[in-house]
Amino acid sequence: MNEPETPRRWRPVNLLLLLPFAAMLWVPSYNRIEPEIAGIPFFYWYQLLWIALGALVLLPAWWGSRE
């Protein structure tokens, strides 16, 4: 319980965390209506898709940070 905390190392797998961030910041890439899925414009379902993809991208970064 009183063990000194070891400093965390930076790992290349952490770069995966930039993917959802960059995908959402680059709005011109998804600022359109077509293609639609079940009547939902691309603009909306692309953002919803990145919620799930963001969670999947977090897993390798989390596994890589555990020791």
C-alpha contacts under 8 A as a table, 3 or more apart, distances in Angstrom:
res1	aa1	res2	aa2	distance
8	R	65	S	7.93
10	W	14	N	7.46
11	R	14	N	5.70
11	R	15	L	7.95
11	R	64	G	7.51
11	R	65	S	7.88
12	P	15	L	5.63
13	V	16	L	5.76
13	V	60	P	6.91
13	V	61	A	5.57
13	V	64	G	6.85
14	N	17	L	5.64
14	N	18	L	7.91
14	N	61	A	5.32
15	L	18	L	5.59
15	L	19	L	7.67
16	L	19	L	5.60
16	L	57	V	6.25
16	L	58	L	7.74
16	L	61	A	7.13
17	L	20	P	6.62
17	L	21	F	7.22
17	L	54	G	7.81
17	L	57	V	6.50
17	L	58	L	6.63
17	L	61	A	7.37
18	L	21	F	5.13
18	L	22	A	5.97
19	L	22	A	5.30
19	L	23	A	6.02
19	L	54	G	7.95
20	P	23	A	5.02
20	P	24	M	6.16
20	P	50	W	6.47
20	P	53	L	7.48
20	P	54	G	5.64
21	F	24	M	5.50
21	F	25	L	6.26
22	A	25	L	5.09
22	A	26	W	6.17
23	A	26	W	5.57
23	A	27	V	7.74
24	M	27	V	6.29
24	M	47	Q	7.30
26	W	29	S	5.95
26	W	30	Y	7.81
27	V	30	Y	5.65
27	V	31	N	5.87
28	P	31	N	5.07
30	Y	42	F	7.01
30	Y	43	F	5.64
30	Y	46	Y	7.09
31	N	42	F	7.92
31	N	43	F	5.69
32	R	41	P	7.63
32	R	42	F	6.30
32	R	43	F	5.79
33	I	36	E	6.83
33	I	41	P	4.74
33	I	42	F	5.13
33	I	43	F	6.04
34	E	41	P	6.16
34	E	42	F	5.62
35	P	41	P	6.60
35	P	42	F	5.53
36	E	39	G	5.46
36	E	40	I	5.24
36	E	41	P	4.63
36	E	42	F	5.48
37	I	40	I	5.25
37	I	41	P	6.82
37	I	42	F	7.40
37	I	45	W	7.64
40	I	44	Y	6.72
40	I	45	W	6.53
41	P	44	Y	5.75
41	P	45	W	6.58
42	F	45	W	5.31
42	F	46	Y	5.71
43	F	46	Y	5.66
43	F	47	Q	6.72
44	Y	47	Q	5.40
44	Y	48	L	6.38
45	W	48	L	4.92
45	W	49	L	5.92
46	Y	49	L	5.04
46	Y	50	W	6.42
47	Q	50	W	5.21
47	Q	51	I	6.79
48	L	51	I	5.30
48	L	52	A	7.18
49	L	52	A	5.54
49	L	53	L	6.28
50	W	53	L	4.68
50	W	54	G	5.56
51	I	54	G	5.18
51	I	55	A	6.48
52	A	55	A	5.21
52	A	56	L	6.41
53	L	56	L	4.97
53	L	57	V	6.09
54	G	57	V	5.04
54	G	58	L	6.25
55	A	58	L	5.13
55	A	59	L	6.78
56	L	59	L	5.48
56	L	60	P	7.74
57	V	60	P	6.27
57	V	61	A	7.05
58	L	61	A	5.25
58	L	62	W	5.99
59	L	62	W	5.07
59	L	63	W	6.06
60	P	63	W	5.01
60	P	64	G	5.93
61	A	64	G	5.07
61	A	65	S	6.24
62	W	65	S	5.15
62	W	66	R	6.51
63	W	66	R	5.46
64	G	67	E	7.83
